[in-house]
Amino acid sequence: MPRITESSLRNAALAHLARFAATEAGLRRVLGNRIRRWARDAEAAGQDAESVAAEVAAANARAAVIAARLVQAGAVDDAGFAKARARRLLGSGRSARATLAHLAAKGVAGETARAALGQEDVPDELTAAVILCRKRRMGAFAAGEPDPAIRRKWLASLARAGFDGEVARRALRLARAEAEDVLAARP
């Protein structure tokens, strides 16, 4: 069974970055998965568990160094990742709260994620709520006037999406022309 070398880890990291945008933590996670898969295969091939554990520890240290080097080289940019992902998520109707949770799951630091949400070209909460209303044909984008039960379902849907009550009510109160204006004014 071949050992995990620094060059094989670097090649795996570059192959991943060629296909996907990633954070430093996400890249370390990908490399860690590769190392764990190698360890499982090595133990199945009959290698000594102690030597496999030592190799895994060394490979994890090499993976952290490789990820740090790629950050220094600019190939991995957590702030750029957060800004692009926040713009995409908010632009598709996700709330700021849901976007922050998504970025945290991807390994973006909280401060970096909040800074990405504060960018000028990122839609605000009301715009994101109106986008979601348009996608789900709620509020101004619904066919006809809803009864109170349907309106409560819409509010619940927006709440589950992470929008606070005031933003949800404002988005649902907008007339069709006002909602179109909000969408037209988005960054």
Secondary structure per residue as TSV (DSSP state, phi and psi in degrees):
chain	resnum	aa	ss	phi	psi
A	1	M	-	360.0	123.8
A	2	P	-	-67.9	151.0
A	3	R	-	-80.4	163.1
A	4	I	-	-87.2	113.5
A	5	T	-	-99.6	165.4
A	6	E	H	-63.5	-38.9
A	7	S	H	-67.1	-36.4
A	8	S	H	-67.9	-37.5
A	9	L	H	-67.8	-42.0
A	10	R	H	-63.1	-43.0
A	11	N	H	-63.0	-39.2
A	12	A	H	-64.5	-40.8
A	13	A	H	-64.6	-44.9
A	14	L	H	-66.8	-37.4
A	15	A	H	-64.3	-39.8
A	16	H	H	-65.8	-45.0
A	17	L	H	-67.6	-26.3
A	18	A	H	-68.3	-26.5
A	19	R	H	-101.8	-30.2
A	20	F	S	-134.4	147.8
A	21	A	-	-76.5	141.9
A	22	A	-	-147.5	156.1
A	23	T	-	-94.6	169.9
A	24	E	H	-61.0	-44.2
A	25	A	H	-64.5	-39.5
A	26	G	H	-64.9	-39.4
A	27	L	H	-66.5	-41.5
A	28	R	H	-62.5	-37.0
A	29	R	H	-64.3	-43.5
A	30	V	H	-62.7	-45.5
A	31	L	H	-65.8	-38.2
A	32	G	H	-62.4	-39.1
A	33	N	H	-63.0	-40.9
A	34	R	H	-63.9	-40.7
A	35	I	H	-65.6	-43.5
A	36	R	H	-63.7	-38.5
A	37	R	H	-64.1	-42.0
A	38	W	H	-61.5	-44.2
A	39	A	H	-62.6	-42.0
A	40	R	H	-62.3	-43.5
A	41	D	H	-67.3	-38.2
A	42	A	H	-65.5	-42.4
A	43	E	H	-67.1	-36.6
A	44	A	H	-67.4	-28.9
A	45	A	T	-80.6	-3.7
A	46	G	T	98.5	11.4
A	47	Q	-	-70.0	151.1
A	48	D	-	-61.7	130.6
A	49	A	H	-60.8	-34.8
A	50	E	H	-67.3	-43.4
A	51	S	H	-69.7	-34.0
A	52	V	H	-65.0	-43.1
A	53	A	H	-62.8	-40.5
A	54	A	H	-65.2	-41.8
A	55	E	H	-65.4	-38.9
A	56	V	H	-63.8	-43.5
A	57	A	H	-61.7	-43.9
A	58	A	H	-65.9	-40.3
A	59	A	H	-66.9	-38.1
A	60	N	H	-63.1	-39.5
A	61	A	H	-64.9	-42.6
A	62	R	H	-64.0	-38.7
A	63	A	H	-63.2	-40.9
A	64	A	H	-64.1	-40.0
A	65	V	H	-65.8	-42.7
A	66	I	H	-62.5	-44.6
A	67	A	H	-62.3	-41.9
A	68	A	H	-64.5	-39.7
A	69	R	H	-64.7	-40.2
A	70	L	H	-67.5	-30.9
A	71	V	H	-67.4	-46.1
A	72	Q	H	-62.0	-36.0
A	73	A	H	-75.5	-12.9
A	74	G	T	90.0	2.9
A	75	A	S	-73.0	-25.8
A	76	V	-	-120.9	122.1
A	77	D	-	-133.7	101.1
A	78	D	H	-60.9	-40.2
A	79	A	H	-66.8	-43.4
A	80	G	H	-64.5	-41.3
A	81	F	H	-60.2	-47.3
A	82	A	H	-63.3	-41.6
A	83	K	H	-64.9	-47.1
A	84	A	H	-65.3	-42.8
A	85	R	H	-68.6	-39.8
A	86	A	H	-63.7	-42.5
A	87	R	H	-61.1	-43.3
A	88	R	H	-67.9	-45.1
A	89	L	H	-68.0	-46.1
A	90	L	H	-66.9	-34.6
A	91	G	H	-69.7	-16.7
A	92	S	T	-102.2	6.8
A	93	G	T	102.3	12.6
A	94	R	-	-82.8	147.4
A	95	S	-	-78.7	165.2
A	96	A	H	-63.0	-38.8
A	97	R	H	-62.6	-45.5
A	98	A	H	-67.2	-35.6
A	99	T	H	-66.7	-42.6
A	100	L	H	-61.9	-40.6
A	101	A	H	-65.1	-40.6
A	102	H	H	-63.5	-45.5
A	103	L	H	-65.2	-37.7
A	104	A	H	-63.8	-39.3
A	105	A	H	-65.7	-27.8
A	106	K	T	-84.0	-4.2
A	107	G	T	95.6	14.9
A	108	V	-	-84.0	134.1
A	109	A	-	-63.0	147.9
A	110	G	H	-57.4	-42.1
A	111	E	H	-64.5	-41.6
A	112	T	H	-65.3	-40.7
A	113	A	H	-65.4	-43.6
A	114	R	H	-65.0	-36.5
A	115	A	H	-64.7	-38.0
A	116	A	H	-65.5	-36.3
A	117	L	H	-70.4	-23.5
A	118	G	T	-86.5	0.7
A	119	Q	S	-65.4	153.1
A	120	E	T	-66.5	-34.2
A	121	D	T	-92.1	17.8
A	122	V	S	-105.0	129.2
A	123	P	-	-60.4	149.0
A	124	D	-	-83.1	178.3
A	125	E	H	-61.6	-44.3
A	126	L	H	-63.0	-42.7
A	127	T	H	-61.7	-43.7
A	128	A	H	-62.6	-39.5
A	129	A	H	-66.2	-39.6
A	130	V	H	-67.0	-37.5
A	131	I	H	-60.9	-44.3
A	132	L	H	-64.7	-39.1
A	133	C	H	-61.0	-41.2
A	134	R	H	-65.5	-42.9
A	135	K	H	-62.0	-37.9
A	136	R	H	-101.1	7.5
A	137	R	T	55.1	53.3
A	138	M	-	-113.0	162.9
A	139	G	G	60.9	-126.2
A	140	A	G	-64.9	-19.0
A	141	F	G	-96.6	4.6
A	142	A	S	-81.9	155.8
A	143	A	S	-86.2	111.5
A	144	G	S	85.2	177.7
A	145	E	-	-91.2	125.6
A	146	P	-	-80.1	155.0
A	147	D	-	-82.2	168.2
A	148	P	H	-58.8	-32.3
A	149	A	H	-66.6	-41.4
A	150	I	H	-66.4	-40.8
A	151	R	H	-61.3	-40.7
A	152	R	H	-63.3	-37.9
A	153	K	H	-64.4	-38.7
A	154	W	H	-65.0	-43.6
A	155	L	H	-60.7	-41.8
A	156	A	H	-64.4	-38.4
A	157	S	H	-63.9	-43.4
A	158	L	H	-67.4	-36.0
A	159	A	H	-66.0	-42.1
A	160	R	H	-63.8	-28.8
A	161	A	T	-77.6	-5.9
A	162	G	T	103.4	4.5
A	163	F	-	-85.2	140.1
A	164	D	-	-74.5	166.4
A	165	G	H	-59.7	-41.1
A	166	E	H	-65.0	-45.3
A	167	V	H	-64.0	-41.9
A	168	A	H	-62.4	-45.7
A	169	R	H	-64.0	-41.6
A	170	R	H	-62.0	-43.2
A	171	A	H	-63.9	-38.5
A	172	L	H	-77.2	-23.9
A	173	R	H	-78.5	-20.7
A	174	L	-	-61.6	140.9
A	175	A	-	-76.4	164.5
A	176	R	H	-57.2	-44.6
A	177	A	H	-64.5	-41.3
A	178	E	H	-64.9	-41.1
A	179	A	H	-63.9	-41.2
A	180	E	H	-63.6	-37.6
A	181	D	H	-64.5	-41.2
A	182	V	H	-60.9	-43.5
A	183	L	H	-68.7	-36.5
A	184	A	H	-69.2	-29.1
A	185	A	T	-85.9	-3.9
A	186	R	-	-68.5	153.6
A	187	P	-	-68.2	360.0
